[in-house]
Structure formats: structure tokens, C-alpha cells
């Protein structure tokens, strides 16, 4: 087991993965879907797209 501080994940690959995940979640929401790893699922039933 390797334990690191929170900053231990701050790598070039980690930042690229975070950016890709964020972009995928944005595209999923714009398509009317549910993004991965939603914490506040109650907010999904109240969401409204700006163009609606």
C-alpha cells in the first residue's frame, strides 16, 4: 500500500484524466443524460437547461 498526500495525484496524466472526465460529464448533461458520480441526485429532478 502506498499512501500519499492529496497532492500526490497532481500529475500530468491526472490532470488530463480530470479534464477528460469533466468534458464527458458536460457532454452527457447537454445530451440530457446523467453525469457520472453524481453526489446530489435530488438536484437532477429539478434541473433545467438554459434553452428550455
Backbone as XML, in Angstrom:
<?xml version="1.0"?>
<chain id="A" units="angstrom">
  <residue number="1" name="UNK">
    <atom name="N" x="0.845" y="-1.154" z="0.000"/>
    <atom name="CA" x="0.000" y="0.000" z="0.000"/>
    <atom name="C" x="0.899" y="1.228" z="0.000"/>
  </residue>
  <residue number="2" name="UNK">
    <atom name="N" x="0.515" y="2.194" z="-0.830"/>
    <atom name="CA" x="1.238" y="3.459" z="-0.880"/>
    <atom name="C" x="0.277" y="4.564" z="-0.472"/>
  </residue>
  <residue number="3" name="UNK">
    <atom name="N" x="0.652" y="5.352" z="0.494"/>
    <atom name="CA" x="-0.158" y="6.481" z="0.942"/>
    <atom name="C" x="0.539" y="7.766" z="0.536"/>
  </residue>
  <residue number="4" name="UNK">
    <atom name="N" x="-0.227" y="8.669" z="-0.046"/>
    <atom name="CA" x="0.342" y="9.957" z="-0.441"/>
    <atom name="C" x="-0.571" y="11.069" z="0.064"/>
  </residue>
  <residue number="5" name="UNK">
    <atom name="N" x="-0.024" y="12.236" z="0.077"/>
    <atom name="CA" x="-0.867" y="13.389" z="0.411"/>
    <atom name="C" x="-1.829" y="13.626" z="-0.748"/>
  </residue>
  <residue number="6" name="UNK">
    <atom name="N" x="-2.805" y="14.489" z="-0.545"/>
    <atom name="CA" x="-3.802" y="14.772" z="-1.578"/>
    <atom name="C" x="-3.131" y="15.258" z="-2.862"/>
  </residue>
  <residue number="7" name="UNK">
    <atom name="N" x="-2.053" y="15.952" z="-2.756"/>
    <atom name="CA" x="-1.351" y="16.485" z="-3.918"/>
    <atom name="C" x="-0.627" y="15.378" z="-4.691"/>
  </residue>
  <residue number="8" name="UNK">
    <atom name="N" x="-0.565" y="14.178" z="-4.111"/>
    <atom name="CA" x="0.121" y="13.069" z="-4.766"/>
    <atom name="C" x="-0.475" y="12.694" z="-6.112"/>
  </residue>
  <residue number="9" name="UNK">
    <atom name="N" x="-1.727" y="13.023" z="-6.338"/>
    <atom name="CA" x="-2.364" y="12.716" z="-7.617"/>
    <atom name="C" x="-2.208" y="13.814" z="-8.645"/>
  </residue>
  <residue number="10" name="UNK">
    <atom name="N" x="-1.512" y="14.869" z="-8.295"/>
    <atom name="CA" x="-1.357" y="16.010" z="-9.201"/>
    <atom name="C" x="-0.243" y="15.727" z="-10.199"/>
  </residue>
  <residue number="11" name="UNK">
    <atom name="N" x="-0.598" y="14.949" z="-11.215"/>
    <atom name="CA" x="0.356" y="14.615" z="-12.266"/>
    <atom name="C" x="-0.205" y="15.083" z="-13.596"/>
  </residue>
  <residue number="12" name="UNK">
    <atom name="N" x="0.627" y="15.096" z="-14.600"/>
    <atom name="CA" x="0.168" y="15.482" z="-15.930"/>
    <atom name="C" x="-0.950" y="14.544" z="-16.393"/>
  </residue>
  <residue number="13" name="UNK">
    <atom name="N" x="-0.768" y="13.250" z="-16.139"/>
    <atom name="CA" x="-1.786" y="12.273" z="-16.524"/>
    <atom name="C" x="-3.075" y="12.468" z="-15.720"/>
  </residue>
  <residue number="14" name="UNK">
    <atom name="N" x="-2.917" y="12.788" z="-14.443"/>
    <atom name="CA" x="-4.086" y="13.016" z="-13.602"/>
    <atom name="C" x="-4.890" y="14.218" z="-14.050"/>
  </residue>
  <residue number="15" name="UNK">
    <atom name="N" x="-4.202" y="15.301" z="-14.380"/>
    <atom name="CA" x="-4.892" y="16.500" z="-14.855"/>
    <atom name="C" x="-5.598" y="16.232" z="-16.179"/>
  </residue>
  <residue number="16" name="UNK">
    <atom name="N" x="-4.951" y="15.483" z="-17.068"/>
    <atom name="CA" x="-5.571" y="15.151" z="-18.352"/>
    <atom name="C" x="-6.817" y="14.299" z="-18.140"/>
  </residue>
  <residue number="17" name="UNK">
    <atom name="N" x="-6.748" y="13.352" z="-17.210"/>
    <atom name="CA" x="-7.901" y="12.497" z="-16.925"/>
    <atom name="C" x="-9.047" y="13.306" z="-16.329"/>
  </residue>
  <residue number="18" name="UNK">
    <atom name="N" x="-8.730" y="14.254" z="-15.442"/>
    <atom name="CA" x="-9.772" y="15.096" z="-14.846"/>
    <atom name="C" x="-10.441" y="15.965" z="-15.905"/>
  </residue>
  <residue number="19" name="UNK">
    <atom name="N" x="-9.653" y="16.511" z="-16.816"/>
    <atom name="CA" x="-10.214" y="17.345" z="-17.881"/>
    <atom name="C" x="-11.110" y="16.518" z="-18.798"/>
  </residue>
  <residue number="20" name="UNK">
    <atom name="N" x="-10.673" y="15.314" z="-19.134"/>
    <atom name="CA" x="-11.472" y="14.443" z="-19.996"/>
    <atom name="C" x="-12.771" y="14.040" z="-19.307"/>
  </residue>
  <residue number="21" name="UNK">
    <atom name="N" x="-12.711" y="13.737" z="-18.015"/>
    <atom name="CA" x="-13.916" y="13.358" z="-17.271"/>
    <atom name="C" x="-14.889" y="14.534" z="-17.181"/>
  </residue>
  <residue number="22" name="UNK">
    <atom name="N" x="-14.370" y="15.723" z="-16.949"/>
    <atom name="CA" x="-15.231" y="16.908" z="-16.874"/>
    <atom name="C" x="-15.918" y="17.157" z="-18.214"/>
  </residue>
  <residue number="23" name="UNK">
    <atom name="N" x="-15.167" y="17.054" z="-19.305"/>
    <atom name="CA" x="-15.743" y="17.258" z="-20.634"/>
    <atom name="C" x="-16.803" y="16.203" z="-20.935"/>
  </residue>
  <residue number="24" name="UNK">
    <atom name="N" x="-16.535" y="14.955" z="-20.573"/>
    <atom name="CA" x="-17.507" y="13.880" z="-20.800"/>
    <atom name="C" x="-18.787" y="14.133" z="-20.007"/>
  </residue>
  <residue number="25" name="UNK">
    <atom name="N" x="-18.653" y="14.609" z="-18.777"/>
    <atom name="CA" x="-19.831" y="14.908" z="-17.957"/>
    <atom name="C" x="-20.640" y="16.055" z="-18.541"/>
  </residue>
  <residue number="26" name="UNK">
    <atom name="N" x="-19.968" y="17.074" z="-19.033"/>
    <atom name="CA" x="-20.669" y="18.205" z="-19.653"/>
    <atom name="C" x="-21.446" y="17.737" z="-20.871"/>
  </residue>
  <residue number="27" name="UNK">
    <atom name="N" x="-20.808" y="16.942" z="-21.720"/>
    <atom name="CA" x="-21.487" y="16.434" z="-22.911"/>
    <atom name="C" x="-22.672" y="15.552" z="-22.537"/>
  </residue>
  <residue number="28" name="UNK">
    <atom name="N" x="-22.528" y="14.757" z="-21.497"/>
    <atom name="CA" x="-23.617" y="13.885" z="-21.039"/>
    <atom name="C" x="-24.816" y="14.709" z="-20.579"/>
  </residue>
  <residue number="29" name="UNK">
    <atom name="N" x="-24.571" y="15.766" z="-19.825"/>
    <atom name="CA" x="-25.659" y="16.633" z="-19.355"/>
    <atom name="C" x="-26.324" y="17.336" z="-20.530"/>
  </residue>
  <residue number="30" name="UNK">
    <atom name="N" x="-25.536" y="17.848" z="-21.461"/>
    <atom name="CA" x="-26.103" y="18.540" z="-22.617"/>
    <atom name="C" x="-26.950" y="17.607" z="-23.477"/>
  </residue>
  <residue number="31" name="UNK">
    <atom name="N" x="-26.633" y="16.316" z="-23.445"/>
    <atom name="CA" x="-27.410" y="15.327" z="-24.189"/>
    <atom name="C" x="-28.641" y="14.868" z="-23.406"/>
  </residue>
  <residue number="32" name="UNK">
    <atom name="N" x="-28.834" y="15.426" z="-22.201"/>
    <atom name="CA" x="-29.988" y="15.073" z="-21.389"/>
    <atom name="C" x="-29.766" y="13.879" z="-20.481"/>
  </residue>
  <residue number="33" name="UNK">
    <atom name="N" x="-28.534" y="13.415" z="-20.400"/>
    <atom name="CA" x="-28.225" y="12.256" z="-19.574"/>
    <atom name="C" x="-27.809" y="12.636" z="-18.170"/>
  </residue>
  <residue number="34" name="UNK">
    <atom name="N" x="-27.348" y="11.648" z="-17.455"/>
    <atom name="CA" x="-26.888" y="11.826" z="-16.084"/>
    <atom name="C" x="-25.379" y="11.665" z="-16.050"/>
  </residue>
  <residue number="35" name="UNK">
    <atom name="N" x="-24.666" y="12.654" z="-15.545"/>
    <atom name="CA" x="-23.208" y="12.548" z="-15.486"/>
    <atom name="C" x="-22.766" y="11.488" z="-14.481"/>
  </residue>
  <residue number="36" name="UNK">
    <atom name="N" x="-21.564" y="11.011" z="-14.648"/>
    <atom name="CA" x="-21.007" y="10.005" z="-13.744"/>
    <atom name="C" x="-20.743" y="10.603" z="-12.367"/>
  </residue>
  <residue number="37" name="UNK">
    <atom name="N" x="-20.901" y="9.805" z="-11.349"/>
    <atom name="CA" x="-20.536" y="10.154" z="-9.973"/>
    <atom name="C" x="-21.311" y="11.349" z="-9.417"/>
  </residue>
  <residue number="38" name="UNK">
    <atom name="N" x="-22.612" y="11.387" z="-9.652"/>
    <atom name="CA" x="-23.443" y="12.467" z="-9.116"/>
    <atom name="C" x="-23.553" y="12.307" z="-7.603"/>
  </residue>
  <residue number="39" name="UNK">
    <atom name="N" x="-23.319" y="13.377" z="-6.870"/>
    <atom name="CA" x="-23.414" y="13.352" z="-5.415"/>
    <atom name="C" x="-24.814" y="13.759" z="-4.970"/>
  </residue>
  <residue number="40" name="UNK">
    <atom name="N" x="-25.353" y="14.815" z="-5.551"/>
    <atom name="CA" x="-26.662" y="15.333" z="-5.162"/>
    <atom name="C" x="-27.697" y="14.912" z="-6.209"/>
  </residue>
  <residue number="41" name="UNK">
    <atom name="N" x="-28.173" y="13.680" z="-6.111"/>
    <atom name="CA" x="-29.115" y="13.168" z="-7.107"/>
    <atom name="C" x="-30.458" y="13.895" z="-7.084"/>
  </residue>
  <residue number="42" name="UNK">
    <atom name="N" x="-30.826" y="14.503" z="-5.960"/>
    <atom name="CA" x="-32.077" y="15.263" z="-5.894"/>
    <atom name="C" x="-32.060" y="16.446" z="-6.856"/>
  </residue>
  <residue number="43" name="UNK">
    <atom name="N" x="-30.906" y="17.003" z="-7.101"/>
    <atom name="CA" x="-30.798" y="18.157" z="-7.991"/>
    <atom name="C" x="-31.114" y="17.783" z="-9.435"/>
  </residue>
  <residue number="44" name="UNK">
    <atom name="N" x="-30.970" y="16.520" z="-9.795"/>
    <atom name="CA" x="-31.229" y="16.107" z="-11.171"/>
    <atom name="C" x="-32.696" y="16.250" z="-11.545"/>
  </residue>
  <residue number="45" name="UNK">
    <atom name="N" x="-33.584" y="16.032" z="-10.602"/>
    <atom name="CA" x="-35.010" y="16.136" z="-10.915"/>
    <atom name="C" x="-35.449" y="17.587" z="-11.081"/>
  </residue>
  <residue number="46" name="UNK">
    <atom name="N" x="-34.672" y="18.526" z="-10.606"/>
    <atom name="CA" x="-35.017" y="19.949" z="-10.689"/>
    <atom name="C" x="-34.225" y="20.705" z="-11.747"/>
  </residue>
  <residue number="47" name="UNK">
    <atom name="N" x="-33.385" y="19.996" z="-12.477"/>
    <atom name="CA" x="-32.533" y="20.726" z="-13.417"/>
    <atom name="C" x="-33.326" y="21.191" z="-14.632"/>
  </residue>
  <residue number="48" name="UNK">
    <atom name="N" x="-32.864" y="22.287" z="-15.167"/>
    <atom name="CA" x="-33.493" y="22.884" z="-16.333"/>
    <atom name="C" x="-32.382" y="23.391" z="-17.232"/>
  </residue>
  <residue number="49" name="UNK">
    <atom name="N" x="-32.462" y="23.074" z="-18.495"/>
    <atom name="CA" x="-31.458" y="23.535" z="-19.440"/>
    <atom name="C" x="-31.743" y="24.996" z="-19.785"/>
  </residue>
  <residue number="50" name="UNK">
    <atom name="N" x="-30.717" y="25.798" z="-19.972"/>
    <atom name="CA" x="-30.913" y="27.232" z="-20.247"/>
    <atom name="C" x="-31.766" y="27.500" z="-21.480"/>
  </residue>
  <residue number="51" name="UNK">
    <atom name="N" x="-31.766" y="26.596" z="-22.435"/>
    <atom name="CA" x="-32.510" y="26.816" z="-23.662"/>
    <atom name="C" x="-33.950" y="26.314" z="-23.580"/>
  </residue>
  <residue number="52" name="UNK">
    <atom name="N" x="-34.362" y="25.785" z="-22.429"/>
    <atom name="CA" x="-35.734" y="25.294" z="-22.284"/>
    <atom name="C" x="-36.670" y="26.409" z="-21.867"/>
  </residue>
</chain>
